[in-house]
Amino acid sequence: MMANPARNYSHYDDFEEDENQPLPRHANVPGTPRMAMPTYRVNVIGQGESTAARVNMPRPLPNVAPPMHARANVPPRAMMPPQGRALPAPRYNRPQPKTINNRFAILDKLSLSNIAPYKMLLSVIGGLVAITTMILLITTVIGWWNTWQDDMTYGRPRTMQLSGWVGHNEQTGQATNFIAQNINGEVNIYEIPGGDTAKMTVIKGPRLFGKNADLTPVKIRLEDVNADGHVDLIATVDGSELVYMNDSGKFRPASGDEVRRIMKK
């Protein structure tokens, strides 16, 4: 059975001498002495010459830098900046809390007393121009929309057709047809009694003037306005109503007294 080399104490004859001597300090560390572990040499039995061997005892680490692959994941050491250089600015600016003084400063900047007179005048003129432009734009859009609606309803020239029983040549069982037209500002109403074009009559309407007078629609309806049992004809042109009385088998414009009596009802 081979003996344990650790139990061979034949060469350890200097234990007492080492006990009273201080341990050597580390060679590369200045200042306060650092205690280092002693190195022991043993004779390994059965291997010829004596060689150095560790007997499960610690010894000082070598003063050698670790290899590069061992330092790959080690973060760099934080170093103090050299004297005379300020610390780097933070990466973000912390927002300052709003205070009452800041609000008062903003209100003071917005006050009218701090605005130059010429700037105030230019602001007023610019506002008036903007409002006028907006009003013109809105008016143009509304006018275009109304014209488009009239085009879809009355066409060009403005034309409206109406049929009704008015008692004119209706013995054949056909109603009387009315066609109201505005041609170049001239309003005319064509009556075809009982559907007989040979007996067609023309009821003269007003003459229209102004811009786009030919685009004004003519609206007609039948109503007994004087309660005499005969249906009368009413034409509406540009917001005005024209009354044509049904008298003796034909339509005639209402007189002033008839219009006043109609308005009193």
DAURWO-V912188 format. One record per residue. N is the residue number from 0. RES is the residue in three letters. OMEGA is omega in whole degrees, -180 to 180 (* if undefined). BURIAL is + if it has 16 or more other ideal C-beta (glycine too) atoms within 10 Angstrom, else -. D_FIRST is the distance of its C-alpha to the first C-alpha in whole Angstrom. Layout:
BEGIN
N/RES/OMEGA/BURIAL/D_FIRST, N/RES/OMEGA/BURIAL/D_FIRST
END
This chain:
BEGIN
0/MET/-177/-/0, 1/MET/180/-/4, 2/ALA/179/-/6, 3/ASN/-180/-/9, 4/PRO/-179/-/12, 5/ALA/-179/-/15, 6/ARG/178/-/14, 7/ASN/-177/-/14, 8/TYR/-176/-/18, 9/SER/-177/-/19, 10/HIS/-180/-/22, 11/TYR/180/-/23, 12/ASP/-177/-/26, 13/ASP/179/-/29, 14/PHE/-176/-/28, 15/GLU/180/-/32, 16/GLU/-179/-/34, 17/ASP/-175/-/33, 18/GLU/-177/-/34, 19/ASN/-179/-/37, 20/GLN/178/-/38, 21/PRO/179/-/39, 22/LEU/-179/-/37, 23/PRO/178/-/39, 24/ARG/-180/-/41, 25/HIS/-171/-/41, 26/ALA/-172/-/42, 27/ASN/-178/-/45, 28/VAL/178/-/46, 29/PRO/175/-/49, 30/GLY/-176/-/50, 31/THR/-179/-/48, 32/PRO/176/-/45, 33/ARG/-178/-/42, 34/MET/178/-/39, 35/ALA/-180/-/36, 36/MET/179/-/32, 37/PRO/177/-/30, 38/THR/-179/-/28, 39/TYR/177/-/25, 40/ARG/-179/-/23, 41/VAL/178/+/19, 42/ASN/180/-/17, 43/VAL/-176/-/15, 44/ILE/175/-/12, 45/GLY/180/-/12, 46/GLN/174/-/15, 47/GLY/-174/-/18, 48/GLU/178/-/20, 49/SER/176/-/20, 50/THR/180/-/21, 51/ALA/179/-/23, 52/ALA/177/-/21, 53/ARG/180/-/22, 54/VAL/178/-/20, 55/ASN/-179/-/21, 56/MET/-179/-/24, 57/PRO/176/-/28, 58/ARG/-177/-/30, 59/PRO/178/-/34, 60/LEU/178/-/35, 61/PRO/180/-/36, 62/ASN/-179/-/40, 63/VAL/179/-/40, 64/ALA/179/-/43, 65/PRO/180/-/41, 66/PRO/-176/-/42, 67/MET/-180/-/45, 68/HIS/178/-/44, 69/ALA/-180/-/42, 70/ARG/-175/-/46, 71/ALA/-175/-/48, 72/ASN/-179/-/48, 73/VAL/-180/-/48, 74/PRO/179/-/52, 75/PRO/180/-/54, 76/ARG/176/-/54, 77/ALA/-178/-/58, 78/MET/178/-/59, 79/MET/177/-/62, 80/PRO/179/-/66, 81/PRO/-179/-/67, 82/GLN/-179/-/69, 83/GLY/178/-/73, 84/ARG/-178/-/72, 85/ALA/176/-/73, 86/LEU/179/-/70, 87/PRO/-180/-/71, 88/ALA/178/-/73, 89/PRO/-177/-/72, 90/ARG/-180/-/72, 91/TYR/178/-/75, 92/ASN/180/-/78, 93/ARG/-179/-/78, 94/PRO/179/-/81, 95/GLN/-180/-/83, 96/PRO/178/-/85, 97/LYS/-180/-/88, 98/THR/179/-/90, 99/ILE/180/-/94, 100/ASN/178/-/95, 101/ASN/179/-/94, 102/ARG/180/-/96, 103/PHE/179/-/99, 104/ALA/178/-/98, 105/ILE/179/-/98, 106/LEU/179/-/101, 107/ASP/178/-/103, 108/LYS/-178/-/102, 109/LEU/-178/-/104, 110/SER/-177/-/107, 111/LEU/-178/-/110, 112/SER/-180/-/111, 113/ASN/-180/-/108, 114/ILE/-179/-/109, 115/ALA/-179/-/112, 116/PRO/-178/-/115, 117/TYR/177/-/115, 118/LYS/178/-/112, 119/MET/179/-/113, 120/LEU/178/-/116, 121/LEU/179/-/114, 122/SER/180/-/112, 123/VAL/179/-/115, 124/ILE/178/-/117, 125/GLY/177/-/114, 126/GLY/179/-/114, 127/LEU/179/-/117, 128/VAL/180/-/117, 129/ALA/180/-/114, 130/ILE/179/-/116, 131/THR/178/-/119, 132/THR/179/-/117, 133/MET/179/-/115, 134/ILE/178/-/118, 135/LEU/179/-/120, 136/LEU/180/-/117, 137/ILE/179/-/117, 138/THR/179/-/121, 139/THR/-179/-/120, 140/VAL/180/-/117, 141/ILE/178/-/120, 142/GLY/178/-/123, 143/TRP/-179/-/121, 144/TRP/179/-/119, 145/ASN/178/-/123, 146/THR/179/-/124, 147/TRP/178/-/122, 148/GLN/178/-/122, 149/ASP/177/-/126, 150/ASP/179/-/126, 151/MET/-175/-/124, 152/THR/-172/-/126, 153/TYR/179/+/130, 154/GLY/178/-/129, 155/ARG/-4/-/131, 156/PRO/-178/-/134, 157/ARG/-176/+/133, 158/THR/175/-/135, 159/MET/-179/+/135, 160/GLN/-178/-/136, 161/LEU/177/+/138, 162/SER/179/-/140, 163/GLY/179/-/142, 164/TRP/-179/-/145, 165/VAL/178/+/148, 166/GLY/179/-/151, 167/HIS/175/+/152, 168/ASN/-178/+/153, 169/GLU/-180/+/150, 170/GLN/-179/-/152, 171/THR/-179/-/150, 172/GLY/177/-/147, 173/GLN/-180/-/145, 174/ALA/178/+/144, 175/THR/180/+/145, 176/ASN/178/+/142, 177/PHE/177/+/142, 178/ILE/179/+/140, 179/ALA/-178/+/140, 180/GLN/172/+/139, 181/ASN/-179/+/138, 182/ILE/179/-/139, 183/ASN/179/-/139, 184/GLY/178/+/140, 185/GLU/-177/-/143, 186/VAL/177/+/142, 187/ASN/178/-/144, 188/ILE/-178/+/144, 189/TYR/178/-/145, 190/GLU/177/+/147, 191/ILE/-175/+/147, 192/PRO/178/+/149, 193/GLY/180/+/148, 194/GLY/-179/-/146, 195/ASP/-178/-/149, 196/THR/179/-/148, 197/ALA/-180/-/152, 198/LYS/-178/-/153, 199/MET/177/-/150, 200/THR/-179/-/151, 201/VAL/176/-/149, 202/ILE/-177/+/149, 203/LYS/177/-/148, 204/GLY/-178/+/146, 205/PRO/174/-/145, 206/ARG/-175/-/144, 207/LEU/179/+/141, 208/PHE/178/-/140, 209/GLY/-180/-/137, 210/LYS/180/-/134, 211/ASN/179/-/132, 212/ALA/-180/-/136, 213/ASP/179/-/135, 214/LEU/180/+/132, 215/THR/-180/+/133, 216/PRO/176/+/133, 217/VAL/-179/+/136, 218/LYS/-179/-/136, 219/ILE/175/+/138, 220/ARG/-180/-/139, 221/LEU/-179/+/142, 222/GLU/176/-/143, 223/ASP/-173/-/146, 224/VAL/-179/+/146, 225/ASN/175/+/150, 226/ALA/178/-/150, 227/ASP/179/-/153, 228/GLY/179/-/151, 229/HIS/-179/+/151, 230/VAL/-180/+/147, 231/ASP/-178/+/147, 232/LEU/179/+/145, 233/ILE/178/+/143, 234/ALA/179/+/141, 235/THR/-178/-/138, 236/VAL/176/+/138, 237/ASP/178/-/136, 238/GLY/180/-/135, 239/SER/180/-/139, 240/GLU/177/-/141, 241/LEU/-176/+/144, 242/VAL/176/+/146, 243/TYR/-176/+/149, 244/MET/177/+/151, 245/ASN/-173/+/152, 246/ASP/174/-/155, 247/SER/174/-/158, 248/GLY/176/-/155, 249/LYS/-178/-/154, 250/PHE/178/+/152, 251/ARG/178/-/153, 252/PRO/180/-/151, 253/ALA/178/+/152, 254/SER/180/-/154, 255/GLY/179/-/154, 256/ASP/179/-/155, 257/GLU/179/+/153, 258/VAL/178/+/150, 259/ARG/178/-/151, 260/ARG/179/-/151, 261/ILE/-179/+/148, 262/MET/-180/-/146, 263/LYS/-178/-/148, 264/LYS/*/-/146
END
